[in-house]
Amino acid sequence: MDKKRIYLASPTMHGWEQEYVKEAFDTNWIAPVGPHVDAFEKEIAAYTGAKNAVALSGGTAAIHLAVKLLGIGEGDIVFCTALTFAASCNPVVYEKATPVFIDSEPDTWNMSPQALEKAFEKYPHPKAVICVHLYGTPAKLDEIMAICEAHHVPMIEDAAESLSATYKGRQTGTFGEIGTYSFNGNKIITTSGGGMLVSENKDYVDKARFLATQARDPARHYQHSRIGYNYRMSNVLAAIGIGQMKSLDLHRKLKKEIYETYSEAFADIPEIAMNPLNPDGEANYWLSCLLIAEGCPITPEQIMHALDQENIESRPIWKPMQLQPVYENCDFFSHKEDGDGSVSADIFERGLCLPSDIKNTKEDMELIISVIRGVFGK
């Protein structure tokens, strides 16, 4: 296709990254340790307000280590956000525990406090709650944390999509017992691949660092008293991360402008609503999403097909975990009072993710908007 490709969300480099990578090469720090790893951990901790941080090979590795640190194992129940990417809950199964899925609420599309209460009625002693901030919008943290605290259950905060988003002025990822971030290629900043685990509890972070380096005991020879993992971030990738941190606030600003451009462009189309925001926080606007009104004959597939014809990338909303074949036998708690259907399935069926690349030009945005408006006959 000879038409310009417009991406959903691709990496954006600014030049700083190359300078730090060159420094890593010039000093021969290519291994999964080094000064750039240490510096990146300190930058994330300082930016988020987390007391302790450890850089890892991916956001999934961070969640897996969080699961390990909380002692989650075979036979344990873990309450997980249903509307998310599978990496949020797969580590629960790595440890032979059982995920129980919690529906979304319509106000932010995140974990429903009402559904979470229902889950506690049936399973009063889960080992943990994994709460996700979907598409960069903070969840209803006061309500969710109050429920967790009332039941004395720790919360793992999956902030993979929400770095730089805040709830009541505080950075997402710093509310839970343990928080996790992702620096995958499409995130608001990237290290190509990578993640971070943060916690107020220094012991957790020290143990995570130990487990991430194959759990090697402090002996001159190679000695291992427990199973570990090859989960440490490389110094080269950390160098990219240090460079990306210089542009994090700029990226969030540009993402917000994209969201507002879509909101204004579709304001006269009653069949379109944008993904909702939490008034108690500030999203990072990682992905702008569109929701089609109930009863409207137009489908997300029609919009995505029209965009495809112009070489414009879009994506369906995450398919909820309770609808995934691999998790079809797991318990699920609906936000709806009668338990008939679910908010998360409804969002999946009527929603799609719009191109949210901060390199999109004014002309790119006008093309995307005109294609979508055309599908609605506008």
Legacy VTK file of the C-alpha trace (Angstrom):
# vtk DataFile Version 3.0
C-alpha trace
ASCII
DATASET POLYDATA
POINTS 378 float
0.000 0.000 0.000
1.479 3.361 -1.032
-0.506 5.394 1.498
1.346 6.692 4.549
1.116 4.341 7.518
-0.506 5.919 10.582
0.225 3.928 13.715
-1.761 3.205 16.853
1.160 4.040 19.157
4.774 3.653 18.052
8.012 4.532 19.893
9.092 8.178 19.755
12.788 8.934 20.178
14.182 12.436 20.663
17.965 12.026 20.455
18.711 11.947 24.167
18.343 8.162 24.064
21.157 7.739 21.543
23.561 9.754 23.679
22.995 7.529 26.715
23.189 4.340 24.629
26.491 5.568 23.146
27.722 6.168 26.679
26.797 2.575 27.592
28.715 1.278 24.551
31.704 3.546 25.103
32.050 2.338 28.688
31.325 -1.305 27.703
28.349 -1.586 30.086
26.328 -3.937 27.874
25.426 -6.536 30.512
22.145 -6.659 32.495
23.802 -4.567 35.205
25.461 -1.196 35.140
25.245 2.483 36.021
22.379 3.216 33.629
20.200 0.575 35.308
20.892 2.153 38.701
20.211 5.637 37.329
16.964 4.606 35.618
15.672 3.021 38.820
16.443 6.235 40.723
14.731 8.373 38.060
11.538 6.311 38.151
11.534 6.330 41.955
12.058 10.112 42.048
9.427 10.830 39.385
6.726 8.615 40.886
7.537 9.201 44.528
8.135 5.499 45.080
10.767 4.835 47.719
12.317 1.813 46.001
12.464 0.536 42.407
14.037 -2.308 40.475
14.335 -2.372 36.666
13.247 -5.612 35.025
12.974 -7.267 31.620
9.254 -6.530 31.275
6.048 -5.517 32.987
5.011 -9.176 33.081
8.203 -10.030 34.962
7.343 -7.268 37.442
3.869 -8.702 38.066
5.276 -12.224 38.354
7.771 -11.118 40.981
5.029 -9.206 42.815
3.021 -12.422 42.922
6.059 -14.290 44.267
6.824 -11.624 46.869
3.307 -11.847 48.314
3.689 -15.602 48.692
0.936 -16.453 46.227
0.965 -20.140 45.371
-1.013 -23.245 44.593
-4.603 -23.115 45.838
-4.617 -19.368 46.469
-7.303 -17.061 45.063
-6.329 -13.743 43.464
-8.903 -11.152 42.370
-7.915 -9.729 38.976
-9.213 -6.973 36.723
-11.177 -8.595 33.892
-10.801 -5.915 31.208
-7.057 -5.944 30.587
-4.240 -7.614 28.678
-3.563 -11.230 29.704
-0.153 -10.307 31.154
-1.959 -8.754 34.134
-3.195 -12.129 35.340
-1.059 -14.821 33.654
1.601 -14.663 36.420
-1.051 -15.792 38.907
-1.330 -19.027 36.940
2.472 -19.322 36.679
2.380 -19.913 40.433
-0.564 -22.359 40.188
-2.919 -19.961 41.932
-6.459 -19.262 40.699
-7.512 -15.940 39.187
-11.048 -14.708 39.875
-12.104 -11.943 37.533
-13.719 -8.661 38.554
-15.853 -6.709 36.070
-15.364 -3.076 35.053
-17.483 -0.151 36.166
-18.725 2.241 33.441
-17.309 5.452 34.961
-13.625 4.686 34.246
-13.744 1.172 32.676
-11.584 -0.055 35.579
-12.183 -2.598 38.355
-15.676 -2.262 39.800
-15.734 -1.780 43.596
-19.259 -3.227 43.637
-18.157 -6.385 41.827
-15.122 -6.612 44.091
-17.397 -6.588 47.151
-19.410 -9.441 45.624
-16.205 -11.438 45.127
-15.239 -10.995 48.788
-18.651 -12.320 49.832
-17.927 -15.621 48.089
-14.155 -15.699 48.642
-13.457 -13.901 51.950
-9.737 -14.726 52.022
-8.068 -14.078 48.654
-4.310 -13.712 48.692
-4.244 -10.440 46.737
-6.079 -8.048 44.414
-4.478 -7.021 41.095
-5.880 -3.654 40.027
-5.197 -2.248 36.532
-5.383 1.382 35.345
-6.818 0.751 31.900
-5.533 2.797 28.960
-3.863 5.194 31.398
-6.979 6.215 33.379
-6.741 5.807 37.177
-9.120 3.358 38.821
-11.388 4.287 41.752
-8.518 3.767 44.148
-10.101 5.105 47.340
-12.971 2.636 47.087
-10.861 -0.319 45.976
-8.200 0.262 48.610
-10.809 0.689 51.340
-12.265 -2.713 50.444
-8.823 -4.327 50.401
-7.886 -2.769 53.738
-11.166 -3.822 55.341
-10.375 -7.418 54.376
-6.643 -7.139 55.132
-5.717 -8.120 51.576
-2.754 -6.550 49.735
-3.164 -4.859 46.367
-0.784 -5.205 43.424
-1.117 -2.148 41.222
-0.698 -2.810 37.503
0.252 0.628 36.198
1.727 -0.781 32.978
-0.362 1.630 30.900
-0.530 4.559 33.322
2.970 5.865 34.076
2.641 9.623 34.812
-1.123 9.364 35.484
-2.150 10.586 38.926
-4.974 9.959 41.394
-5.669 12.874 43.741
-2.220 14.239 42.938
-0.328 11.015 43.583
1.275 8.868 40.893
-0.451 5.617 39.945
1.681 2.619 40.810
2.455 3.940 44.308
-0.817 3.068 46.068
-0.540 -0.704 46.207
1.687 -2.886 48.340
3.641 -3.317 45.105
3.359 -1.365 41.851
4.453 -2.325 38.344
5.163 -0.409 35.124
5.802 -1.422 31.517
8.145 0.163 28.968
7.014 -1.914 26.020
7.404 -0.366 22.570
3.912 1.144 22.457
3.825 2.602 25.995
4.021 6.304 26.835
7.788 5.902 27.163
9.712 2.854 26.049
12.942 0.976 26.569
12.032 -1.312 23.649
11.097 -3.922 26.216
11.262 -3.607 29.962
9.430 -2.974 33.200
9.817 -1.718 36.749
8.685 -2.911 40.172
8.242 -0.290 42.903
7.319 -0.457 46.570
7.491 1.445 49.820
8.795 -1.813 51.272
12.546 -2.031 50.655
12.573 -5.738 51.499
10.215 -6.437 48.612
12.427 -4.607 46.136
15.620 -6.191 47.468
14.034 -9.657 47.191
12.774 -8.852 43.687
16.279 -7.853 42.609
17.644 -11.089 44.112
15.046 -13.277 42.370
15.525 -11.406 39.082
19.241 -12.275 39.031
18.699 -16.052 39.217
18.531 -15.946 43.027
22.284 -16.268 43.306
23.431 -16.543 46.915
26.181 -14.183 48.168
28.974 -16.713 47.715
32.173 -16.588 45.625
31.044 -19.657 43.708
27.675 -20.037 42.009
25.270 -21.158 44.706
21.464 -21.127 44.653
19.198 -21.907 47.598
15.982 -21.173 45.710
14.696 -20.837 42.141
15.361 -17.507 40.463
14.721 -15.839 37.113
16.603 -14.001 34.390
14.475 -10.867 34.766
16.967 -7.983 35.038
16.896 -5.105 32.559
19.944 -4.638 30.357
22.081 -1.559 30.863
21.587 -0.594 27.207
17.793 -0.604 27.538
18.037 1.347 30.777
20.079 3.952 28.897
17.161 4.345 26.470
14.849 4.727 29.465
16.911 7.538 30.973
16.663 9.405 27.680
12.925 8.768 27.423
12.279 10.105 30.926
13.319 13.559 29.719
10.271 13.559 27.419
7.679 11.810 29.609
5.736 14.960 30.509
5.827 16.091 26.872
4.464 12.724 25.756
1.598 12.973 28.250
0.803 16.502 27.049
0.696 15.368 23.407
-1.421 12.316 24.280
-3.903 14.589 26.037
-4.086 16.831 22.966
-4.926 13.783 20.822
-7.738 12.782 23.192
-9.146 16.313 23.227
-8.935 16.559 19.429
-11.027 13.402 19.069
-13.482 14.552 21.739
-14.091 17.854 19.956
-14.270 16.253 16.514
-16.966 13.760 17.523
-18.943 16.025 19.866
-21.767 16.389 17.317
-22.156 12.619 16.814
-24.399 11.268 19.606
-23.510 7.676 18.698
-19.870 8.250 19.747
-18.457 8.599 23.254
-14.793 8.718 24.210
-13.350 6.503 26.940
-14.320 8.079 30.282
-11.858 9.792 32.612
-11.680 9.741 36.396
-12.506 13.221 37.795
-10.432 12.378 40.884
-7.290 11.970 38.813
-5.394 12.933 35.707
-5.007 10.267 33.026
-1.888 9.911 30.901
-4.172 9.412 27.856
-2.025 6.511 26.638
-4.683 5.350 24.172
-7.764 7.270 23.111
-10.733 4.938 22.741
-14.147 5.254 21.149
-17.398 3.682 22.370
-20.378 3.293 20.041
-23.831 3.885 21.539
-26.043 0.915 22.309
-28.447 0.136 19.468
-26.308 1.857 16.839
-26.027 -0.374 13.738
-22.412 0.655 13.124
-19.839 -1.753 14.567
-16.211 -1.331 15.640
-15.262 -3.710 12.827
-16.744 -1.336 10.242
-14.711 1.573 11.597
-11.523 -0.474 11.775
-12.050 -1.695 8.210
-12.540 1.873 6.959
-9.336 2.930 8.726
-7.485 -0.082 7.305
-8.400 1.050 3.819
-6.424 4.244 4.470
-3.488 2.325 6.032
-4.450 3.582 9.488
-3.855 1.262 12.443
-6.518 0.813 15.118
-7.238 -1.984 17.581
-10.143 -3.637 19.371
-10.604 -3.035 23.079
-8.948 -5.731 25.189
-11.054 -8.878 25.129
-12.059 -9.428 28.785
-10.422 -12.333 30.547
-13.717 -14.064 31.379
-14.279 -14.413 27.613
-10.837 -15.875 26.923
-10.785 -19.637 26.219
-7.863 -20.169 28.583
-9.836 -18.651 31.489
-13.355 -19.829 30.651
-13.577 -21.972 33.803
-12.590 -19.169 36.171
-15.112 -17.389 38.344
-16.277 -13.912 37.334
-18.192 -11.199 39.206
-20.286 -8.741 37.228
-20.754 -5.061 38.030
-24.408 -5.396 37.082
-26.727 -5.912 40.030
-28.540 -8.867 38.487
-25.258 -10.394 37.310
-26.666 -10.735 33.802
-23.935 -9.851 31.330
-21.035 -7.555 32.108
-19.805 -4.015 31.611
-16.423 -5.258 30.361
-17.961 -7.454 27.643
-20.168 -4.576 26.566
-17.175 -2.228 26.245
-15.316 -4.867 24.238
-18.228 -5.330 21.858
-18.854 -1.604 21.262
-15.401 -0.057 21.592
-12.122 0.362 19.741
-8.727 1.988 20.304
-7.990 4.954 18.055
-4.588 5.960 16.632
-2.840 7.712 19.520
0.676 8.140 18.179
2.206 11.425 19.333
3.959 11.769 15.978
0.614 12.112 14.188
0.479 15.369 12.263
-2.499 17.707 12.050
-3.167 16.221 8.603
-2.988 12.675 10.010
-5.560 13.526 12.674
-7.829 15.190 10.132
-7.697 12.072 7.938
-8.461 9.715 10.840
-11.371 11.872 11.961
-12.785 12.276 8.459
-12.736 8.500 7.902
-14.606 7.847 11.155
-17.091 10.639 10.561
-17.685 9.205 7.088
-18.651 5.832 8.563
-21.328 7.681 10.556
-22.433 9.594 7.481
-21.031 12.935 8.690
LINES 1 379
378 0 1 2 3 4 5 6 7 8 9 10 11 12 13 14 15 16 17 18 19 20 21 22 23 24 25 26 27 28 29 30 31 32 33 34 35 36 37 38 39 40 41 42 43 44 45 46 47 48 49 50 51 52 53 54 55 56 57 58 59 60 61 62 63 64 65 66 67 68 69 70 71 72 73 74 75 76 77 78 79 80 81 82 83 84 85 86 87 88 89 90 91 92 93 94 95 96 97 98 99 100 101 102 103 104 105 106 107 108 109 110 111 112 113 114 115 116 117 118 119 120 121 122 123 124 125 126 127 128 129 130 131 132 133 134 135 136 137 138 139 140 141 142 143 144 145 146 147 148 149 150 151 152 153 154 155 156 157 158 159 160 161 162 163 164 165 166 167 168 169 170 171 172 173 174 175 176 177 178 179 180 181 182 183 184 185 186 187 188 189 190 191 192 193 194 195 196 197 198 199 200 201 202 203 204 205 206 207 208 209 210 211 212 213 214 215 216 217 218 219 220 221 222 223 224 225 226 227 228 229 230 231 232 233 234 235 236 237 238 239 240 241 242 243 244 245 246 247 248 249 250 251 252 253 254 255 256 257 258 259 260 261 262 263 264 265 266 267 268 269 270 271 272 273 274 275 276 277 278 279 280 281 282 283 284 285 286 287 288 289 290 291 292 293 294 295 296 297 298 299 300 301 302 303 304 305 306 307 308 309 310 311 312 313 314 315 316 317 318 319 320 321 322 323 324 325 326 327 328 329 330 331 332 333 334 335 336 337 338 339 340 341 342 343 344 345 346 347 348 349 350 351 352 353 354 355 356 357 358 359 360 361 362 363 364 365 366 367 368 369 370 371 372 373 374 375 376 377
